[in-house]
Amino acid sequence: MSKGTGPLSKLYNVVILSVDKFVPKSAQPLWQSPAGPRTVFFWAPLFKWGLVAAGLGDTLSRPAQNISLNQCGSLAVTGLIWSRYSVVIIPKNYSLLAVNMAVFFIQSFLVVKHLRWRNEKTKNTVYKHPHYPIWSGEDW
């Protein structure tokens, strides 16, 4: 239950109290747990799985040259930071740990995919500039 006094807190409390009546006894331990559906500790990781789904879509369909190194790197670091946070908070939130580890691994894979493409691309690049030619040994 929310302890706030604002309109959204009141709406949340009304919804939770009305749903309480319909939760079966077998689901009560999950419903009443400190990281259950009555708290943000449940809903935040649930919605964060959308990032995991988007990352999986990128691993399957996005070409390496279209992967944003900054975005994927930031998401990977964020996944690591929040993974650490999820085990030091009370209550420990293992669903948050799982989703953040998934974000970290998928985004790290995308970073590696882009860096491999960039490394392969530089091996095949010929540098020619109209004002500053780079002479090879054959031109001397």
DSSP file (Angstrom, degrees, kcal/mol; ACC not computed):
  #  RESIDUE AA STRUCTURE BP1 BP2  ACC     N-H-->O    O-->H-N    N-H-->O    O-->H-N    TCO  KAPPA ALPHA  PHI   PSI    X-CA   Y-CA   Z-CA
    1    1 A M              0   0    0      0, 0.0     2,-0.2     0, 0.0     8,-0.0   0.000 360.0 360.0 360.0 139.8    0.0    0.0    0.0
    2    2 A S        -     0   0    0      7,-0.3    11,-0.0     1,-0.1    37,-0.0  -0.554 360.0-158.6 -78.4 141.1    1.2    3.5   -0.9
    3    3 A K        +     0   0    0     -2,-0.2    -1,-0.1     2,-0.0     7,-0.0   0.415  58.9 110.7 -97.3  -0.1    1.7    5.9    2.0
    4    4 A G        -     0   0    0      1,-0.1    -2,-0.0     5,-0.0     0, 0.0  -0.199  60.1-148.0 -71.7 166.3    1.4    8.9   -0.3
    5    5 A T        +     0   0    0      4,-0.1    -1,-0.1     5,-0.0    -2,-0.0   0.368  60.5 109.3-115.4   1.4   -1.5   11.3   -0.1
    6    6 A G  S  > S-     0   0    0      1,-0.1     4,-2.1     4,-0.0     5,-0.2  -0.185  83.8-101.2 -75.8 171.8   -1.7   12.3   -3.8
    7    7 A P  H  > S+     0   0    0      0, 0.0     4,-2.2     0, 0.0     5,-0.1   0.851 121.2  51.1 -63.7 -35.8   -4.4   11.3   -6.3
    8    8 A L  H  > S+     0   0    0      2,-0.2     4,-2.6     1,-0.2     5,-0.2   0.882 109.3  50.8 -70.6 -36.3   -2.2    8.6   -7.9
    9    9 A S  H  > S+     0   0    0      2,-0.2     4,-2.5     1,-0.2    -7,-0.3   0.909 111.0  48.7 -64.5 -41.2   -1.5    7.0   -4.5
   10   10 A K  H  X S+     0   0    0     -4,-2.1     4,-2.1     2,-0.2    -2,-0.2   0.910 111.8  49.0 -64.8 -41.6   -5.2    7.0   -3.6
   11   11 A L  H  X S+     0   0    0     -4,-2.2     4,-2.4     2,-0.2    -2,-0.2   0.926 111.0  50.5 -62.2 -45.1   -6.0    5.4   -7.0
   12   12 A Y  H  X S+     0   0    0     -4,-2.6     4,-2.7     1,-0.2     5,-0.2   0.927 110.0  49.8 -58.4 -47.0   -3.3    2.8   -6.4
   13   13 A N  H  X S+     0   0    0     -4,-2.5     4,-2.4     1,-0.2    -1,-0.2   0.881 110.2  50.4 -62.1 -39.2   -4.6    2.0   -2.9
   14   14 A V  H  X S+     0   0    0     -4,-2.1     4,-2.0     2,-0.2    -1,-0.2   0.923 112.1  47.4 -64.7 -43.8   -8.2    1.6   -4.2
   15   15 A V  H  X S+     0   0    0     -4,-2.4     4,-2.2     2,-0.2    -2,-0.2   0.934 113.2  47.8 -63.8 -46.0   -7.0   -0.8   -7.0
   16   16 A I  H  X S+     0   0    0     -4,-2.7     4,-2.2     1,-0.2    -2,-0.2   0.919 112.1  49.2 -62.6 -44.5   -4.9   -2.9   -4.6
   17   17 A L  H  X S+     0   0    0     -4,-2.4     4,-0.6     1,-0.2    -1,-0.2   0.859 112.7  47.6 -64.7 -34.7   -7.7   -3.1   -2.0
   18   18 A S  H  < S+     0   0    0     -4,-2.0     3,-0.4    -5,-0.2     4,-0.3   0.859 113.7  46.6 -75.1 -33.6  -10.2   -4.2   -4.7
   19   19 A V  H >X S+     0   0    0     -4,-2.2     3,-1.7     1,-0.2     4,-0.8   0.812  97.9  73.1 -75.8 -29.7   -7.8   -6.8   -6.2
   20   20 A D  H >< S+     0   0    0     -4,-2.2     3,-0.6     1,-0.3    -1,-0.2   0.834  90.9  58.5 -50.9 -35.9   -7.0   -8.2   -2.7
   21   21 A K  T 3< S+     0   0    0     -4,-0.6    -1,-0.3    -3,-0.4    -2,-0.2   0.757 107.9  44.6 -68.5 -25.2  -10.4   -9.7   -2.5
   22   22 A F  T <4 S+     0   0    0     -3,-1.7    -1,-0.2    -4,-0.3    -2,-0.2   0.490  81.2 109.4-102.4  -4.6   -9.9  -11.8   -5.7
   23   23 A V  S << S-     0   0    0     -4,-0.8     5,-0.1    -3,-0.6    -4,-0.0  -0.610  70.8-124.5 -75.1 123.8   -6.4  -13.2   -5.1
   24   24 A P    >>  -     0   0    0      0, 0.0     3,-1.0     0, 0.0     4,-0.6  -0.230  18.3-112.5 -67.3 158.8   -6.6  -16.9   -4.3
   25   25 A K  G >4 S+     0   0    0      1,-0.3     3,-0.9     2,-0.2    -2,-0.1   0.840 116.2  59.6 -60.6 -34.2   -5.1  -18.3   -1.1
   26   26 A S  G 34 S+     0   0    0      1,-0.2    -1,-0.3     2,-0.1     4,-0.2   0.791 108.7  44.2 -67.0 -25.8   -2.4  -20.2   -3.1
   27   27 A A  G <> S+     0   0    0     -3,-1.0     4,-2.6     1,-0.2    -1,-0.2   0.456  87.2  94.8 -95.8  -2.0   -1.1  -16.9   -4.6
   28   28 A Q  H <X S+     0   0    0     -3,-0.9     4,-2.9    -4,-0.6     5,-0.2   0.871  77.9  57.2 -60.4 -39.9   -1.2  -15.0   -1.3
   29   29 A P  H  > S+     0   0    0      0, 0.0     4,-0.8     0, 0.0    -1,-0.2   0.931 113.5  40.3 -59.0 -42.3    2.4  -15.6   -0.4
   30   30 A L  H >4 S+     0   0    0     -4,-0.2     3,-0.6    -3,-0.2    -2,-0.2   0.927 116.0  51.1 -67.6 -44.2    3.5  -14.0   -3.6
   31   31 A W  H 3< S+     0   0    0     -4,-2.6     7,-0.5     1,-0.2    -1,-0.2   0.868 116.4  39.9 -61.5 -39.0    0.9  -11.2   -3.3
   32   32 A Q  H 3< S+     0   0    0     -4,-2.9    -1,-0.2    -5,-0.2    -2,-0.2   0.518  89.7 115.4 -90.2  -6.7    1.9  -10.3    0.2
   33   33 A S  S X< S-     0   0    0     -4,-0.8     3,-1.9    -3,-0.6     5,-0.3  -0.225  78.5-114.1 -66.2 156.1    5.7  -10.7   -0.2
   34   34 A P  T 3  S+     0   0    0      0, 0.0     7,-0.2     0, 0.0    -1,-0.1   0.711 119.2  37.3 -63.9 -20.1    7.9   -7.6    0.1
   35   35 A A  T 3  S+     0   0    0      6,-0.1    -2,-0.1    -5,-0.1    60,-0.1  -0.013  97.9 118.6-117.3  28.5    8.8   -7.8   -3.6
   36   36 A G  S X  S-     0   0    0     -3,-1.9     3,-2.2    -5,-0.1     6,-0.5  -0.111  85.5 -77.1 -87.3-173.9    5.4   -8.9   -4.8
   37   37 A P  T 3  S+     0   0    0      0, 0.0    -6,-0.1     0, 0.0    -5,-0.1   0.581 122.3  69.5 -63.7 -10.7    2.9   -7.3   -7.2
   38   38 A R  T 3  S+     0   0    0     -7,-0.5     2,-0.3    -5,-0.3   -22,-0.1   0.549  99.5  58.3 -81.9  -5.8    1.7   -4.9   -4.5
   39   39 A T  S X> S-     0   0    0     -3,-2.2     4,-1.2    -6,-0.1     3,-1.1  -0.766  86.7-116.6-123.7 165.5    5.1   -3.1   -4.7
   40   40 A V  H 3> S+     0   0    0     -2,-0.3     4,-2.4     1,-0.2    -5,-0.1   0.713 107.7  76.8 -69.3 -21.0    7.2   -1.3   -7.3
   41   41 A F  H 34 S+     0   0    0     -7,-0.2    -1,-0.2     1,-0.2    55,-0.1   0.723 101.5  39.7 -63.5 -20.0    9.8   -4.0   -6.7
   42   42 A F  H <> S+     0   0    0     -3,-1.1     4,-1.3    -6,-0.5    -1,-0.2   0.863 117.5  44.5 -91.6 -46.0    7.7   -6.3   -8.8
   43   43 A W  H  X S+     0   0    0     -4,-1.2     4,-2.3    -7,-0.2     5,-0.2   0.843 104.3  60.3 -76.4 -35.5    6.5   -4.0  -11.6
   44   44 A A  H  X S+     0   0    0     -4,-2.4     4,-1.7     1,-0.2    -1,-0.2   0.951 110.1  41.1 -60.5 -50.7    9.8   -2.2  -12.4
   45   45 A P  H  > S+     0   0    0      0, 0.0     4,-0.9     0, 0.0    -1,-0.2   0.877 111.6  58.5 -64.3 -34.1   11.6   -5.4  -13.4
   46   46 A L  H >< S+     0   0    0     -4,-1.3     3,-0.7     1,-0.2    -2,-0.2   0.935 111.1  39.9 -60.4 -45.9    8.5   -6.7  -15.2
   47   47 A F  H >< S+     0   0    0     -4,-2.3     3,-1.5     1,-0.2     4,-0.3   0.770 105.8  66.3 -75.3 -24.4    8.4   -3.6  -17.5
   48   48 A K  H >X S+     0   0    0     -4,-1.7     3,-1.5     1,-0.3     4,-1.0   0.702  80.5  78.8 -70.5 -17.7   12.2   -3.6  -17.9
   49   49 A W  H <X S+     0   0    0     -4,-0.9     4,-2.3    -3,-0.7    -1,-0.3   0.711  78.8  73.4 -61.8 -17.1   12.0   -6.9  -19.7
   50   50 A G  H <> S+     0   0    0     -3,-1.5     4,-2.3     2,-0.2    -1,-0.3   0.871  93.0  52.5 -61.4 -37.0   11.0   -4.7  -22.7
   51   51 A L  H <> S+     0   0    0     -3,-1.5     4,-2.3    -4,-0.3    -1,-0.2   0.879 108.2  50.9 -64.5 -37.4   14.6   -3.6  -22.9
   52   52 A V  H  X S+     0   0    0     -4,-1.0     4,-2.4     2,-0.2    -2,-0.2   0.924 110.0  49.0 -65.9 -43.8   15.7   -7.2  -23.0
   53   53 A A  H  X S+     0   0    0     -4,-2.3     4,-2.1     1,-0.2    -2,-0.2   0.905 111.5  49.5 -62.6 -41.5   13.2   -7.9  -25.8
   54   54 A A  H  X S+     0   0    0     -4,-2.3     4,-1.9     2,-0.2    -1,-0.2   0.900 111.0  50.2 -64.5 -40.3   14.4   -4.9  -27.8
   55   55 A G  H  X S+     0   0    0     -4,-2.3     4,-2.2     2,-0.2    -2,-0.2   0.890 109.0  51.1 -65.0 -39.7   18.0   -6.1  -27.3
   56   56 A L  H  X S+     0   0    0     -4,-2.4     4,-1.6     1,-0.2    -1,-0.2   0.900 108.3  52.6 -64.0 -39.2   17.2   -9.6  -28.5
   57   57 A G  H  X S+     0   0    0     -4,-2.1     4,-2.1     1,-0.2     5,-0.4   0.890 109.6  49.6 -61.4 -38.6   15.5   -8.0  -31.6
   58   58 A D  H  X S+     0   0    0     -4,-1.9     4,-1.5     1,-0.2    -2,-0.2   0.878 107.3  53.6 -68.2 -37.9   18.7   -6.1  -32.3
   59   59 A T  H  < S+     0   0    0     -4,-2.2    -1,-0.2     1,-0.2    -2,-0.2   0.846 115.9  40.1 -66.3 -31.2   20.9   -9.1  -32.0
   60   60 A L  H  < S+     0   0    0     -4,-1.6    -2,-0.2    -5,-0.2    -1,-0.2   0.842 132.7  13.7 -86.6 -34.1   18.8  -11.0  -34.5
   61   61 A S  H  < S+     0   0    0     -4,-2.1    -3,-0.2    -5,-0.2    -2,-0.2   0.687  94.6  95.3-121.2 -20.9   18.1   -8.4  -37.1
   62   62 A R     <  -     0   0    0     -4,-1.5     5,-0.1    -5,-0.4     2,-0.0  -0.611  69.9-125.2 -83.4 128.7   20.2   -5.2  -36.8
   63   63 A P    >   -     0   0    0      0, 0.0     3,-1.5     0, 0.0     4,-0.3  -0.362  24.4-115.4 -65.4 151.3   23.4   -5.0  -38.9
   64   64 A A  G >  S+     0   0    0      1,-0.3     3,-1.3     2,-0.2    54,-0.1   0.826 113.2  58.9 -60.0 -34.0   26.5   -4.4  -36.9
   65   65 A Q  G 3  S+     0   0    0      1,-0.2    -1,-0.3    52,-0.1    49,-0.0   0.698 103.1  54.0 -71.4 -16.9   27.1   -1.0  -38.6
   66   66 A N  G <  S+     0   0    0     -3,-1.5     2,-0.4     2,-0.1    -1,-0.2   0.368  82.2 108.4 -96.7   4.1   23.7    0.3  -37.3
   67   67 A I  S <  S-     0   0    0     -3,-1.3     2,-0.7    -4,-0.3     3,-0.1  -0.699  70.4-130.7 -84.0 129.4   24.4   -0.6  -33.7
   68   68 A S     >  -     0   0    0     -2,-0.4     4,-2.4     1,-0.2     5,-0.3  -0.709  14.8-163.9 -82.2 114.0   25.0    2.5  -31.4
   69   69 A L  H  > S+     0   0    0     -2,-0.7     4,-2.2     1,-0.2     5,-0.2   0.893  88.7  49.8 -65.8 -39.9   28.1    1.8  -29.4
   70   70 A N  H  > S+     0   0    0      2,-0.2     4,-2.4     1,-0.2    -1,-0.2   0.931 113.3  45.3 -65.0 -45.8   27.3    4.6  -27.0
   71   71 A Q  H  > S+     0   0    0      2,-0.2     4,-2.4     1,-0.2     5,-0.2   0.944 116.5  43.8 -65.0 -48.5   23.7    3.4  -26.3
   72   72 A C  H  X S+     0   0    0     -4,-2.4     4,-2.3     1,-0.2    -1,-0.2   0.891 114.4  50.5 -66.8 -38.3   24.6   -0.2  -26.0
   73   73 A G  H  X S+     0   0    0     -4,-2.2     4,-2.4    -5,-0.3    -1,-0.2   0.914 111.0  48.9 -64.1 -42.4   27.6    0.5  -23.8
   74   74 A S  H  X S+     0   0    0     -4,-2.4     4,-2.5    -5,-0.2    -2,-0.2   0.915 112.3  48.0 -63.7 -43.1   25.5    2.8  -21.5
   75   75 A L  H  X S+     0   0    0     -4,-2.4     4,-2.4     2,-0.2    -1,-0.2   0.884 110.7  51.8 -65.8 -37.4   22.8    0.1  -21.2
   76   76 A A  H  X S+     0   0    0     -4,-2.3     4,-1.8     2,-0.2    -2,-0.2   0.935 112.4  44.8 -64.5 -45.3   25.4   -2.6  -20.4
   77   77 A V  H  X S+     0   0    0     -4,-2.4     4,-2.5     1,-0.2    -2,-0.2   0.901 112.5  52.3 -65.2 -40.1   27.0   -0.5  -17.7
   78   78 A T  H  X S+     0   0    0     -4,-2.5     4,-2.7     1,-0.2     5,-0.3   0.899 106.3  54.3 -61.8 -40.5   23.6    0.4  -16.3
   79   79 A G  H  X S+     0   0    0     -4,-2.4     4,-1.5     1,-0.2    -1,-0.2   0.898 110.0  46.8 -59.9 -40.7   22.7   -3.3  -16.2
   80   80 A L  H  X S+     0   0    0     -4,-1.8     4,-1.9     2,-0.2    -2,-0.2   0.933 112.5  48.9 -66.6 -45.2   25.8   -4.0  -14.1
   81   81 A I  H  X S+     0   0    0     -4,-2.5     4,-2.0     1,-0.2    -2,-0.2   0.937 114.2  44.5 -61.0 -47.6   25.2   -1.1  -11.7
   82   82 A W  H  X S+     0   0    0     -4,-2.7     4,-2.1     1,-0.2    -1,-0.2   0.767 107.2  60.4 -71.9 -24.0   21.5   -2.0  -11.1
   83   83 A S  H  X S+     0   0    0     -4,-1.5     4,-0.7    -5,-0.3    -1,-0.2   0.924 107.6  45.4 -65.0 -43.3   22.5   -5.7  -10.7
   84   84 A R  H >X S+     0   0    0     -4,-1.9     3,-1.0     1,-0.2     4,-0.7   0.925 112.3  51.7 -63.0 -44.2   24.7   -4.7   -7.8
   85   85 A Y  H >X S+     0   0    0     -4,-2.0     4,-1.5     1,-0.2     3,-1.0   0.869 100.6  62.6 -61.0 -37.6   21.9   -2.5   -6.4
   86   86 A S  H 3< S+     0   0    0     -4,-2.1     7,-2.4     1,-0.3    -1,-0.2   0.720 106.4  44.2 -66.9 -20.1   19.3   -5.3   -6.6
   87   87 A V  H << S+     0   0    0     -3,-1.0    -1,-0.3    -4,-0.7    -2,-0.2   0.546 112.7  50.0-100.7  -7.3   21.2   -7.5   -4.1
   88   88 A V  H << S+     0   0    0     -3,-1.0    -2,-0.2    -4,-0.7    -3,-0.1   0.617  93.3  86.7-102.5 -14.6   22.1   -4.8   -1.6
   89   89 A I  S  < S-     0   0    0     -4,-1.5     4,-0.1     2,-0.1     0, 0.0  -0.383  87.7 -92.2 -78.4 162.8   18.6   -3.3   -1.2
   90   90 A I  S    S+     0   0    0      1,-0.2     2,-0.1     2,-0.1    -3,-0.1  -0.985 114.2  34.5-117.9 122.1   16.1   -4.7    1.3
   91   91 A P  S    S-     0   0    0      0, 0.0    -1,-0.2     0, 0.0    -2,-0.1   0.528 101.2-123.8 -78.0 150.9   14.2   -6.7    0.3
   92   92 A K        -     0   0    0     -2,-0.1     2,-0.8    -5,-0.1    -5,-0.2  -0.417  22.6-147.9 -60.0 134.0   16.7   -8.4   -2.1
   93   93 A N     >  +     0   0    0     -7,-2.4     4,-1.7     1,-0.2     5,-0.1  -0.822  23.8 173.4-114.8  93.7   15.1   -8.2   -5.5
   94   94 A Y  H  > S+     0   0    0     -2,-0.8     4,-2.3     1,-0.2    -1,-0.2   0.763  79.9  58.1 -74.2 -25.3   16.1  -11.3   -7.6
   95   95 A S  H  > S+     0   0    0      2,-0.2     4,-2.1     1,-0.2    -1,-0.2   0.879 107.5  48.4 -69.9 -35.5   13.8  -10.5  -10.4
   96   96 A L  H  > S+     0   0    0      2,-0.2     4,-2.1     1,-0.2    -2,-0.2   0.881 110.7  51.8 -67.5 -38.2   15.5   -7.1  -10.8
   97   97 A L  H  X S+     0   0    0     -4,-1.7     4,-2.2     2,-0.2     5,-0.2   0.928 109.9  48.9 -61.6 -45.6   18.9   -8.9  -10.7
   98   98 A A  H  X S+     0   0    0     -4,-2.3     4,-2.0     1,-0.2    -2,-0.2   0.919 112.7  45.9 -63.1 -45.1   17.8  -11.3  -13.5
   99   99 A V  H  X S+     0   0    0     -4,-2.1     4,-2.3     1,-0.2    -1,-0.2   0.887 113.8  48.9 -68.6 -37.5   16.5   -8.6  -15.8
  100  100 A N  H  X S+     0   0    0     -4,-2.1     4,-2.4     2,-0.2    -1,-0.2   0.857 110.2  50.5 -72.2 -33.9   19.6   -6.4  -15.3
  101  101 A M  H  X S+     0   0    0     -4,-2.2     4,-2.6     2,-0.2     5,-0.2   0.890 110.6  50.6 -67.3 -38.1   22.0   -9.3  -15.9
  102  102 A A  H  X S+     0   0    0     -4,-2.0     4,-2.4    -5,-0.2     5,-0.3   0.922 110.6  48.9 -64.1 -43.1   20.0  -10.1  -19.1
  103  103 A V  H  X S+     0   0    0     -4,-2.3     4,-2.5     1,-0.2     5,-0.3   0.931 112.1  49.9 -60.4 -45.2   20.3   -6.4  -20.2
  104  104 A F  H  X S+     0   0    0     -4,-2.4     4,-2.3     1,-0.2    -2,-0.2   0.940 113.2  44.3 -59.5 -49.3   24.0   -6.5  -19.4
  105  105 A F  H  X S+     0   0    0     -4,-2.6     4,-2.0     2,-0.2    -1,-0.2   0.909 116.0  45.8 -66.8 -42.0   24.7   -9.6  -21.4
  106  106 A I  H  X S+     0   0    0     -4,-2.4     4,-1.9    -5,-0.2    -1,-0.2   0.934 115.7  45.0 -67.8 -44.9   22.7   -8.7  -24.4
  107  107 A Q  H  X S+     0   0    0     -4,-2.5     4,-2.1    -5,-0.3    -1,-0.2   0.863 111.8  53.2 -68.9 -34.1   24.0   -5.2  -24.7
  108  108 A S  H  X S+     0   0    0     -4,-2.3     4,-2.5    -5,-0.3    -1,-0.2   0.895 107.2  52.6 -64.5 -39.4   27.6   -6.4  -24.1
  109  109 A F  H  X S+     0   0    0     -4,-2.0     4,-2.5     1,-0.2    -2,-0.2   0.913 109.1  49.4 -60.4 -42.5   27.1   -8.8  -27.0
  110  110 A L  H  X S+     0   0    0     -4,-1.9     4,-2.2     2,-0.2    -2,-0.2   0.880 109.3  51.8 -66.5 -37.4   25.9   -6.0  -29.2
  111  111 A V  H  X S+     0   0    0     -4,-2.1     4,-2.5     2,-0.2    -2,-0.2   0.940 112.0  46.2 -62.1 -46.6   29.0   -3.9  -28.2
  112  112 A V  H  X S+     0   0    0     -4,-2.5     4,-2.5     1,-0.2     5,-0.2   0.896 110.3  53.9 -63.5 -40.5   31.3   -6.8  -29.2
  113  113 A K  H  X S+     0   0    0     -4,-2.5     4,-1.8     1,-0.2    -1,-0.2   0.916 111.8  44.7 -59.5 -44.2   29.4   -7.3  -32.4
  114  114 A H  H  X S+     0   0    0     -4,-2.2     4,-2.7     2,-0.2    -2,-0.2   0.905 112.8  50.6 -68.4 -41.3   29.9   -3.7  -33.4
  115  115 A L  H  X S+     0   0    0     -4,-2.5     4,-2.4     2,-0.2    -2,-0.2   0.876 109.4  51.2 -66.9 -36.2   33.5   -3.6  -32.4
  116  116 A R  H  X S+     0   0    0     -4,-2.5     4,-2.4     2,-0.2    -1,-0.2   0.916 111.5  47.9 -63.8 -41.9   34.2   -6.8  -34.4
  117  117 A W  H  X S+     0   0    0     -4,-1.8     4,-2.5    -5,-0.2    -2,-0.2   0.926 112.1  49.2 -63.0 -43.8   32.6   -5.1  -37.4
  118  118 A R  H  X S+     0   0    0     -4,-2.7     4,-1.9     1,-0.2    -2,-0.2   0.895 111.4  49.4 -63.6 -40.0   34.6   -2.0  -36.9
  119  119 A N  H  X S+     0   0    0     -4,-2.4     4,-1.1     2,-0.2    -1,-0.2   0.910 112.7  47.1 -65.2 -42.8   37.8   -4.0  -36.6
  120  120 A E  H  X S+     0   0    0     -4,-2.4     4,-0.9     1,-0.2    -2,-0.2   0.879 110.6  53.4 -65.4 -38.3   37.0   -5.9  -39.8
  121  121 A K  H >< S+     0   0    0     -4,-2.5     3,-0.5     1,-0.2     4,-0.2   0.884 105.4  52.8 -65.6 -39.6   36.2   -2.7  -41.6
  122  122 A T  H >< S+     0   0    0     -4,-1.9     3,-0.7     1,-0.2    -1,-0.2   0.780 101.6  60.4 -71.0 -25.3   39.5   -1.0  -40.8
  123  123 A K  H 3< S+     0   0    0     -4,-1.1    -1,-0.2     1,-0.2    -2,-0.2   0.838 110.7  40.6 -67.4 -31.1   41.5   -3.9  -42.2
  124  124 A N  T << S+     0   0    0     -4,-0.9     2,-0.4    -3,-0.5    -1,-0.2   0.295  91.0 113.8-100.3   8.7   39.9   -3.3  -45.6
  125  125 A T    <   -     0   0    0     -3,-0.7     2,-0.5    -4,-0.2    -3,-0.0  -0.660  49.2-158.6 -89.3 134.7   40.0    0.5  -45.6
  126  126 A V        -     0   0    0     -2,-0.4     2,-0.7     2,-0.1    -2,-0.0  -0.957  13.8-144.1-109.1 123.0   42.2    2.4  -48.1
  127  127 A Y        +     0   0    0     -2,-0.5     2,-0.4     7,-0.0     7,-0.4  -0.782  28.7 163.3 -93.2 115.7   43.0    5.9  -46.9
  128  128 A K        +     0   0    0     -2,-0.7    -2,-0.1     5,-0.1     3,-0.0  -0.985   9.0 178.8-132.5 122.6   43.2    8.4  -49.8
  129  129 A H        -     0   0    0     -2,-0.4     5,-0.1     3,-0.3    -2,-0.0  -0.982  28.4-137.4-123.5 135.0   43.0   12.1  -49.1
  130  130 A P  S    S+     0   0    0      0, 0.0    -1,-0.1     0, 0.0     0, 0.0   0.792 102.6  31.7 -64.6 -27.2   43.2   14.6  -52.0
  131  131 A H  S    S+     0   0    0      1,-0.2    -3,-0.0    -3,-0.0     0, 0.0   0.688 125.2  39.0-103.5 -21.9   45.5   17.0  -50.1
  132  132 A Y  S    S-     0   0    0      2,-0.0    -3,-0.3     0, 0.0    -1,-0.2  -0.696  75.9-167.6-130.5  80.4   47.5   14.7  -47.9
  133  133 A P        -     0   0    0      0, 0.0     2,-0.7     0, 0.0    -5,-0.1  -0.395  16.5-138.1 -70.5 145.2   48.4   11.5  -49.7
  134  134 A I        -     0   0    0     -7,-0.4     2,-0.3    -2,-0.1    -7,-0.0  -0.915  23.1-147.2-102.2 112.9   49.7    8.6  -47.8
  135  135 A W        -     0   0    0     -2,-0.7     2,-0.2     2,-0.0     5,-0.0  -0.602   5.3-149.4 -86.7 137.9   52.5    7.1  -49.8
  136  136 A S    >   -     0   0    0     -2,-0.3     3,-1.4     1,-0.1     4,-0.3  -0.481  35.9 -96.2 -94.0 173.7   53.2    3.5  -49.7
  137  137 A G  G >  S+     0   0    0      1,-0.3     3,-0.8     2,-0.2    -1,-0.1   0.758 120.9  62.5 -61.5 -26.0   56.7    2.0  -50.1
  138  138 A E  G 3  S+     0   0    0      1,-0.2    -1,-0.3     2,-0.1    -3,-0.0   0.707  94.0  62.5 -74.4 -19.9   56.0    1.4  -53.8
  139  139 A D  G <         0   0    0     -3,-1.4    -1,-0.2     1,-0.2    -2,-0.2   0.584 360.0 360.0 -83.6  -9.2   55.6    5.1  -54.5
  140  140 A W    <         0   0    0     -3,-0.8    -1,-0.2    -4,-0.3    -2,-0.1   0.484 360.0 360.0 -79.1 360.0   59.2    6.0  -53.5
